[in-house]
Amino acid sequence: MAASVILPDLATQVVVPVAAAIGIAFAVLQWVLVSKVKVTPERGSAGKDGASEALIEEEEGLNDHNVVLKCAEIQTAISEGATSFLYTEYKYAGAFMAFFAVLIFVFLGSIEGFSTKSQPCHYSVGKYCKPALANAVFSTIAFVLGAVTSLVSGFLGMKIATYANARTTLEARKGVGKAFIVAFRSGAVMGFLLAASGLFVLYLIINLFGLYYGDDWEGLFEAITGYGLGGSSMALFGRVGGGIYTKAADVGADLVGKVERNIPEDDPRNPAVIADNVGDNVGDIAGMGSDLFGSYAESSCAALVVASISSFGINHEFTPMMYPLLISSVGIIACLITTLFATDFFEVKAVDQIEPSLKKQLIISTAVMTIGIALVSWLGLPYTFTIFNFGAQKTVHNWQLFLCVSVGLWAGLVIGFITEYYTSNAYSPVQDVADSCRTGAATNVIFGLALGYKSVIIPIFAIAFSIFLSFSLAAMYGVAVAALGMLSTIATGLAIDAYGPISDNAGGIAEMAGMSHRIRERTDALDAAGNTTAAIGKGFAIGSAALVSLALFGAFVSRAGITSVDVLTPNVFIGLLVGAMLPYWFSAMTMKSVGSAALKMVEEVRRQFNTIPGLMEGTAKPDYATCVKISTDASIKEMIPPGALVMLTPLIVGTIFGVETLSGVLAGALVSGVQIAISASNTGGAWDNAKKYIEAGVSDHAKSLGPKGSDCHKAAVIGDTIGDPLKDTSGPSLNILIKLMAVESLVFAPFFATYGGILFKYI
């Protein structure tokens, strides 16, 4: 019998929902503070210090009511475009959700012929567990709850971002520090709301399902894996649909506007400019929110499934069982403390303090969280316990689990900073890419691709080291909690990530509203820092996806009753080859979708420039709505084939070829998907920042390559345009591919183990 735990069960029952409530309350507080910035003109509001402020900032248009009205008008157009797209996307996602929920119920319910009799437990020999029908019903409910939470997370994130973009622009008139705080607080609203709601819904499901399951923890936590599947399946549509939308608009706006017509980015004369700004919200905000929620849900589910068949589950020890949720609870508190450093303790006063301030967020949250993990591991775990390890029980100490979570947490930081090194224009890799533009677009493309491939090396070593250490210490449970460690600071990671598109939108609004050059410089500085942090966020998402996928893979192998995955058997090897090919097939689909949608967009933008008299002179308004419609229609139509590829592959392979071939497919997709995802994201990020490096013209080297409109700059814009679908569509969607196939295989594992492998049964 394992040693007792310091933290009583009742305290655990209180700590988790209280942490979630604190997270939601903090998000609401940040939102209230952001809402104090008004987007309606305030007349006669020069109070005690208002008059002096107006005198100092008169040149920045602080008292120009037309600017405020224009910003409000643009904000409304962006918000309406984003809302209308998400409603359309969610209709399709909702139809898919209903279809897949039925599929889960039918597949899992049919295992015992929809019998309501208790069945022998899969792991606990000699005991009886709840019927397969119950597992089917509860897995379906968990799937729907996960899907709905994922959609709501994405939608709320988009609403907050579109609420904050014009407010950031208006605050930029008072200085870069004020604008930074509005953008960062808005990102924090999304980060804390998502982290807290994900934790609370999972806690609620465990307790409500527990009323029926009682002592059958094996069945309870198997059913809960549906929550992760729901979260990730919706994230796939959000990422792919949003990614196609945003990049079709971006490529169209850039190619015709910047390269052909030589007008600035976000110029109001460009017909695709509203669609471009809408795209930032539906792809980078709504899609990313759903994606990271999916990762969080899956890593929690993977850890809980393995724990339920370890000593925690066998002896019904509630507090150690809830260890993954306790980590997330402490994570919310750690991120809350970290956020105060950016908004209250150290205020940003100058442009060169923006990026260091965001980087400090990552370092502080990681350091504070390390202390939090030590505390949870000491209070919430017995000193010794056993962890299920492919049929055997492995003895583990609480300090070993502390090391597993910490290695994941710090590996995330390493991946983040390596990503930053390869994508920020402050370092030599991006400067080399910018320099290669001297000889045209071709050399820029060659240098960018080489940079992406090279940037894979250290992150892969970091992931490999995390896996080796955590698996050696605590088997698959160690890998699952390492993934959770990487995601434990999700609130801060999301705040930093969401900050980027908000700043990008703020710059677009400043340009469209005709605000002064100085304000545009401030929003550009905010945006440049956001670009790098967005790349860091993608690095985190891909790294955690690799660990999550491996943990889910381990849980699937155990549940499907596979004793070992032998690469030398033909069934497994063919799966390995096909699995390694899937990320390429998926990337081809998403890249081509962006290309064909961008083609339509380019043609429409050209048509408007050629046929609307006075458009280039600024005397006529472009038809923004047609461009928004092109992006919406293309992304909705094009997101279905890649989604079907990912969702149907495990079902077809598992049913026809069996669990061994499916295990090969999962391993192959994981190994090749991670590499392509990292290189695609970093190549795209480097090209984008090489272009911004030339545009900013800060150093002598950058000045020698510029100015905007030069041949060098045009070559950089072409590189950036090629990189757009890589960094914002294919790259970020691949991490969902590897996680989603693994969690789907785990949910359907009982069915595959019973009926799978039809082909090999008759050969």
Sequence and secondary structure as in RCSB ss.txt:
>XXXX:A:sequence
MAASVILPDLATQVVVPVAAAIGIAFAVLQWVLVSKVKVTPERGSAGKDGASEALIEEEEGLNDHNVVLKCAEIQ
TAISEGATSFLYTEYKYAGAFMAFFAVLIFVFLGSIEGFSTKSQPCHYSVGKYCKPALANAVFSTIAFVLGAVTS
LVSGFLGMKIATYANARTTLEARKGVGKAFIVAFRSGAVMGFLLAASGLFVLYLIINLFGLYYGDDWEGLFEAIT
GYGLGGSSMALFGRVGGGIYTKAADVGADLVGKVERNIPEDDPRNPAVIADNVGDNVGDIAGMGSDLFGSYAESS
CAALVVASISSFGINHEFTPMMYPLLISSVGIIACLITTLFATDFFEVKAVDQIEPSLKKQLIISTAVMTIGIAL
VSWLGLPYTFTIFNFGAQKTVHNWQLFLCVSVGLWAGLVIGFITEYYTSNAYSPVQDVADSCRTGAATNVIFGLA
LGYKSVIIPIFAIAFSIFLSFSLAAMYGVAVAALGMLSTIATGLAIDAYGPISDNAGGIAEMAGMSHRIRERTDA
LDAAGNTTAAIGKGFAIGSAALVSLALFGAFVSRAGITSVDVLTPNVFIGLLVGAMLPYWFSAMTMKSVGSAALK
MVEEVRRQFNTIPGLMEGTAKPDYATCVKISTDASIKEMIPPGALVMLTPLIVGTIFGVETLSGVLAGALVSGVQ
IAISASNTGGAWDNAKKYIEAGVSDHAKSLGPKGSDCHKAAVIGDTIGDPLKDTSGPSLNILIKLMAVESLVFAP
FFATYGGILFKYI
>XXXX:A:secstr
     SS HHHHHHHHHHHHHHHHHHHHHHHHHHHTS SS  TT   TTHHHHHHHTGGGTTT HHHHHHHHHHH
HHHHHHHHHHHHHHHHHHHHHHHHHHHHHHHHHHGGGTT  S EE SSSTT EE  HHHHHHHHHHHHHHHHHHH
HHHHHHHHHHHHHHHHHHHHHGGG HHHHHHHHHHHHHHHHHHHHHHHHHHHHHHHHHHHHHHTT HHHHHHHHH
HHHHHHHHHHHHHHHHHHHHHHHHHHHIIIIIIIIS   TT TT TTHHHHHHHIIIIIIIIHHHHHHHHHHHHH
HHHHHHHHTSHHHHTT HHHHTHHHHHHHHHHHHHHHHHHIIIIIS   SGGGHHHHHHHHHHHHHHHHHHHHHH
HHHHHS SEEEEEETTEEEEEEHHHHHHHHHHHHHHHHHHHHHHHHHH TTSHHHHHHHHGGGG HHHHHHHHHH
HHHHTTHHHHHHHHHHHHHHHHHHHHHHHHHHHHHHHTTHHHHHHHHHHHHHHHHHHHHHHHTT  HHHHHHHHH
HHHHHHHHHHHHHHHHHHHHHHHHHHHHHHHHHHTT S   TTSHHHHHHHHHHHHHHHHHHHHHHHHHHHHHHH
HHHHHHHHHHHSTTTTTTSS   HHHHHHHHHHHHHHHTHHHHHHHHHHHHHHHHHT HHHHHHHHHHHHHHHHH
HHHHHHHHHHHHHHHHHHHHH  SHHHHHH STTSHHHHHHHHHHHHHHHIIIIIHHHHHHHHHHHHHHHHHTHH
HHHHH  HHHHT 
